[in-house]
Each structure stands twice: as structure tokens, then as C-alpha cells.
Amino acid sequence: MHRRHFFQTTALSLGAMLSSKELMAGILAEDPYKMKDLREGVGIFTERGGTIAYLINKQGIAVVDSQFPEQSQHLINALKEKSDKPIKYLINTHHHGDHSGGNIAFKGLAEHVVAHQNSLQNQREVAQKQNSLDKQLLPDVTFTDTWKQKLGSENIRMYYFGPGHTNGDSIIHFENANIAHMGDLLFNGRYPFVDMTAGASVTNWVKVLDQTLKTFDNKTLFVFGHAFDPEKITGGKEEIRQFKDFLEKLVTFVGSEIKAGKSKDEVMKATSIPGVTYMQGQGIERSLGAAYDELSKA
């Protein structure tokens, strides 16, 4: 952490104000992560990677996504401070390492790991290519369209609406709390990664978000996988509509460029999508390239 590094490197200059023991105690007390309770036992954890959600109640704990092993251990330690109940379910929104790489930290702790069947396949294939299967904790429970499980007073339901960010993205809904984790189906205000190697589809992603808007009500609180502003990792239907609008305008723009005879390299030189002011930061070329590859083959 930059802040922690600052404190460490300025310890001597602060010596006149604080003893070294006092300064080091302050450094060690500083949390490298954030946990935020949302409502009815559901909260979020952020550190490095995709946003994690958790549920704690009298019957047990459920966790959605795992970032990386170090971050998952931080989460596990924090959960143990909050509850002595067992971790019943570790759920993966999809297979990417910043969402499932920390699964291994739950080995021997989580009773079940749950994901869409395509997510399991993708996770296994990537690990085999990297010769890292021994560093994975793969899902042992999978589904095709929906999965539902009661945990104490909460009902957890998973939905699969087809390919989007990958071909195995799930939305996880805590029904009583009315909180839905979107995983990387929603990059709030930043250009998304579209994993064409794992069956992603820009055009179907629009349909996935349409179905999302139809499935959940106006009181649903959505958790986003990533956001340009790290404080805006939760929101409502407006953020989903904005991201859907971006994808629609992306498809329209790239499609028109293809019809005009533009090459992929020419299309990827664009610095903005006409009519889109919502997206910020770098990475537009990832969206342009993926849309070009998909639409040029249609």
C-alpha cells in the first residue's frame, strides 16, 4: 500500500513526535482492506481484485468471490472476528483470477464451492494451461440456469442469462436482503475486459443486462465487480442502464465502422464511443477489439 509505504519510509523523521513503538503500532493497526456492512447480514469486502460480498447469519456464512489468496486470508480472518459460524458456501461469479484465485484459501473451510458449469470448465482449463491445478479450489457444485439454496433466514439464488463478460457469468441474489452481485457483468464507469477466449459476447451482454433489469426490482441494491471510482461499487438500475447504453453504442459504432471498410487497427484507434460520456479511464481498445472480432464474424 502506498500509504503504508509512506509511513514506513518516514518513521525516522517522525521520531521526534512519536516513539518507534508507537509509530509501528499505528502502521500495524491500519487495515489494508475495507469491509462494509450493507443490510440484513450482507456486506462487501474490497482490497485487490473484484468486489467480494459476504452473508453472515445464525446458520452460517456465504462468500461471493475470493480475489487472491492473500486477500482471501484477510477476509477469512475478518469474518472469524464477526462470527464463529461455518463457511457454508463460497460462490464464484466467474473464473477470472481476481475473482476465484483466492479460492484455495478456503480449502478445508468452505463446505461447498458453487459456480456456473462453464465457469468451472474455464477455471480448470486456465489452471491446466498454467500448470497450477494444485493451487486451485475448483467448484464442486455447478448449475446451468438457476441455483437456489436457503441459508438460515436468507435465500441465495444464482442466475445465468447467457454469455456476456465470459460464457460463465452468474448473478448472485440474496433475496431477502435484495442485494444482487453482478460480478464483472457490470464495470461501473470504466471500460470492461471482454474475454473472447472464454466465450464472451458483446451483443448478448446487452441481452443479459436487459434480463437483469426485468428480473430485479427497483429496490435491488447491486454490487459491481469493478468501478472507476472505488467508492461506487454498489448502485441501482441506473448504473445498469448506463452500462447497457455503452454496450449498445459500442456495437452500433463498431458495426458502422466495419460496414465502412475500416480495419481492426483503424477501429481500435478511436478514443471514444459516439454518444458515450459515462465511461472513464483507459482500456477502450479492449472493448473496441472485442466488438470488432465478434461483429466481423457475424
C-alpha positions in Angstrom: 0.0 0.0 0.0 1.3 3.4 -0.9 0.1 4.9 2.4 1.7 2.2 4.4 4.9 2.6 2.5 4.8 6.3 3.2 4.6 5.7 7.0 7.4 3.2 6.9 9.8 5.4 5.0 9.1 8.5 7.1 9.3 6.7 10.5 12.7 8.3 11.4 11.6 11.9 10.5 8.6 11.4 12.8 10.7 10.1 15.6 10.6 13.4 17.4 6.9 13.2 17.7 6.3 9.5 18.3 8.4 6.7 19.6 9.2 3.9 17.1 7.0 1.5 19.0 4.0 3.9 18.9 4.6 4.5 15.2 4.9 0.8 14.3 1.7 0.0 16.3 -0.1 2.6 14.2 1.2 1.0 11.0 0.1 -2.5 12.0 -3.3 -1.3 13.1 -4.0 0.2 9.7 -6.3 -2.1 7.8 -5.1 -2.9 4.2 -8.7 -3.7 3.2 -12.2 -2.4 3.7 -15.3 -4.2 4.9 -18.7 -2.6 4.7 -22.0 -4.0 6.0 -24.9 -3.3 3.6 -28.1 -4.7 5.0 -29.6 -7.8 6.6 -26.3 -9.6 7.2 -24.9 -8.9 3.7 -21.7 -6.8 3.2 -18.8 -6.2 0.9 -15.0 -6.6 1.1 -12.6 -4.7 -1.1 -8.8 -4.9 -1.3 -7.2 -6.1 -4.6 -9.4 -7.6 -7.3 -13.1 -7.9 -7.9 -15.5 -6.9 -5.2 -16.3 -9.6 -2.7 -19.7 -10.0 -1.0 -20.5 -11.9 2.2 -23.5 -13.1 4.1 -23.4 -13.8 7.9 -26.3 -15.1 9.8 -27.0 -17.5 12.7 -26.7 -20.6 10.5 -23.5 -19.8 8.6 -21.5 -17.7 6.2 -21.6 -17.4 2.4 -18.9 -15.6 0.4 -19.2 -14.4 -3.2 -15.8 -14.3 -5.0 -12.3 -14.6 -3.5 -9.9 -12.2 -5.1 -6.4 -13.7 -4.4 -5.1 -15.9 -1.7 -3.6 -13.2 0.5 -6.8 -11.1 0.2 -9.0 -14.1 1.0 -7.0 -14.8 4.1 -7.6 -11.2 5.2 -11.3 -11.7 4.6 -11.4 -15.1 6.4 -9.7 -13.5 9.5 -12.1 -10.6 9.5 -15.1 -13.0 9.1 -13.9 -15.0 12.1 -13.9 -11.9 14.2 -17.5 -11.3 13.2 -18.8 -14.9 13.6 -17.9 -18.3 14.7 -20.3 -19.9 12.2 -19.0 -22.2 9.4 -18.5 -21.0 5.9 -21.2 -22.9 4.1 -20.7 -21.6 0.6 -18.0 -20.0 -1.5 -19.6 -18.8 -4.7 -17.7 -17.6 -7.8 -19.3 -15.2 -10.2 -16.9 -16.4 -12.9 -13.5 -17.9 -13.4 -11.1 -15.0 -13.7 -8.2 -15.0 -11.2 -9.1 -11.7 -9.5 -12.5 -13.4 -8.6 -11.6 -17.0 -8.0 -7.8 -17.0 -7.4 -8.3 -16.8 -3.7 -10.5 -20.0 -3.6 -7.5 -22.0 -2.3 -7.5 -20.1 0.9 -10.9 -21.6 1.7 -9.7 -25.2 1.3 -10.9 -27.1 4.4 -13.1 -24.2 5.4 -15.8 -23.8 2.8 -18.2 -26.7 2.7 -19.0 -26.1 -1.0 -17.8 -24.0 -3.9 -20.5 -23.0 -6.3 -20.3 -21.7 -9.9 -21.9 -22.0 -13.3 -20.8 -25.1 -15.2 -19.0 -23.0 -17.8 -17.1 -21.2 -15.1 -15.8 -24.5 -13.7 -14.7 -25.5 -17.1 -12.9 -22.2 -17.8 -11.2 -22.3 -14.4 -10.0 -25.8 -14.9 -8.7 -25.1 -18.5 -6.9 -22.0 -17.4 -5.3 -23.8 -14.5 -4.2 -26.7 -16.7 -2.6 -24.3 -19.2 -0.7 -22.6 -16.4 0.1 -25.9 -14.7 -1.5 -24.6 -11.5 -4.3 -27.0 -10.7 -2.7 -27.7 -7.3 -3.2 -24.0 -6.5 -6.9 -24.1 -7.2 -10.0 -24.9 -5.3 -12.5 -25.8 -8.0 -16.3 -25.6 -7.7 -17.9 -28.9 -6.6 -21.5 -27.6 -7.2 -22.5 -26.3 -10.6 -25.7 -25.3 -12.3 -27.0 -24.4 -15.8 -29.8 -21.9 -15.5 -30.6 -21.3 -11.8 -29.4 -22.5 -8.4 -31.1 -21.8 -5.1 -30.1 -22.5 -1.5 -31.5 -21.4 1.8 -29.0 -20.4 4.5 -30.7 -19.5 7.7 -33.3 -16.8 7.0 -31.7 -15.9 3.7 -32.4 -17.4 0.3 -29.5 -17.3 -2.2 -30.3 -17.6 -5.8 -27.9 -17.7 -8.8 -28.9 -16.7 -12.3 -27.3 -17.4 -15.7 -28.6 -15.3 -18.6 -26.1 -16.4 -21.2 -22.7 -15.2 -22.3 -21.5 -11.6 -21.6 -18.2 -10.8 -20.0 -17.4 -14.6 -20.3 -19.7 -17.6 -21.1 -20.0 -18.4 -17.4 -21.1 -15.3 -15.6 -23.5 -15.7 -12.7 -25.6 -13.1 -10.8 -26.0 -13.9 -7.2 -29.1 -12.6 -5.4 -29.6 -12.5 -1.7 -33.3 -12.4 -1.9 -34.4 -11.2 1.5 -31.7 -8.5 1.6 -32.5 -7.9 -2.0 -28.8 -7.5 -2.9 -27.5 -8.8 -6.3 -23.8 -9.3 -7.0 -23.2 -8.7 -10.7 -19.6 -9.8 -10.8 -17.9 -8.5 -14.0 -21.2 -8.2 -15.8 -21.0 -4.6 -14.6 -18.0 -2.4 -14.8 -19.3 0.8 -13.3 -17.9 3.8 -15.2 -14.9 2.0 -16.7 -14.2 0.2 -19.9 -14.6 -3.6 -19.4 -12.5 -6.6 -20.3 -14.3 -8.8 -22.7 -12.9 -12.3 -22.6 -13.4 -13.6 -26.1 -11.2 -16.6 -25.3 -13.8 -17.7 -22.7 -16.9 -17.3 -24.9 -17.8 -13.7 -24.2 -20.3 -11.8 -26.4 -20.8 -8.1 -26.5 -24.1 -8.4 -28.3 -25.5 -10.9 -25.9 -24.2 -8.9 -22.9 -26.8 -6.3 -23.8 -29.5 -9.1 -23.6 -28.1 -10.2 -20.2 -28.5 -6.7 -18.8 -32.0 -6.4 -20.3 -32.9 -9.6 -18.5 -31.3 -8.3 -15.3 -33.5 -5.2 -15.4 -36.6 -7.3 -15.8 -35.7 -9.8 -13.1 -34.9 -7.5 -10.2 -37.0 -4.7 -8.8 -36.3 -1.0 -8.2 -35.2 -1.6 -4.6 -32.5 -4.1 -5.5 -29.0 -3.0 -4.5 -26.4 -4.2 -7.0 -22.8 -5.0 -6.2 -20.4 -4.4 -9.1 -17.3 -6.3 -9.9 -15.3 -3.2 -10.6 -15.8 0.6 -10.8 -13.8 3.6 -12.0 -14.5 5.3 -8.7 -13.7 2.6 -6.0 -16.4 4.1 -3.8 -19.1 3.4 -6.4 -19.1 -0.4 -6.3 -22.7 -0.5 -5.4 -25.7 1.1 -7.1 -29.1 0.6 -8.7 -30.7 0.1 -12.0 -29.4 3.4 -13.4 -25.9 2.1 -13.5 -27.0 -1.0 -15.3 -28.9 1.1 -17.8 -25.8 3.3 -18.4 -23.5 0.3 -18.9 -26.1 -1.3 -21.3 -26.2 2.0 -23.2 -22.5 1.9 -23.6 -22.5 -1.6 -25.0 -25.3 -0.7 -27.4 -23.5 2.3 -28.7 -20.3 0.3 -28.9 -22.0 -2.3 -31.1 -23.5 0.4 -33.3 -20.2 2.3 -33.7 -18.1 -0.7 -34.4 -20.7 -2.1 -36.8 -20.8 1.1 -38.8 -17.0 1.2 -39.0 -16.9 -2.4 -40.3 -19.5 -1.5 -42.9 -17.4 1.5 -43.9 -14.5 -0.9 -44.6 -12.4 0.1 -41.6 -9.7 -2.4 -40.4 -9.5 -3.6 -36.8 -6.4 -1.4 -36.3 -8.2 1.6 -37.6 -11.2 1.0 -35.3 -9.1 0.5 -32.3 -7.6 4.0 -32.7 -10.8 5.5 -31.6 -10.6 7.3 -28.3 -14.3 7.5 -27.5 -17.6 6.0 -28.5 -20.0 8.5 -30.1 -22.7 9.5 -27.5 -21.0 7.9 -24.5 -19.8 10.2 -21.7 -20.2 7.7 -18.9 -17.0 5.7 -19.3 -13.7 6.9 -17.9 -10.1 5.9 -17.8 -8.1 3.7 -20.1 -8.9 0.4 -21.8 -11.3 1.5 -24.6 -9.3 -0.6 -27.1 -10.3 -3.8 -25.2 -13.9 -3.1 -25.9 -13.3 -2.0 -29.5 -11.2 -5.0 -30.4 -13.7 -7.5 -28.9 -16.6 -5.9 -30.6 -14.8 -5.9 -33.9 -13.8 -9.6 -33.6 -17.4 -10.5 -32.8 -19.2 -8.4 -35.4 -16.8 -9.0 -38.2 -17.6 -12.8 -37.9 -21.4 -12.3 -37.7 
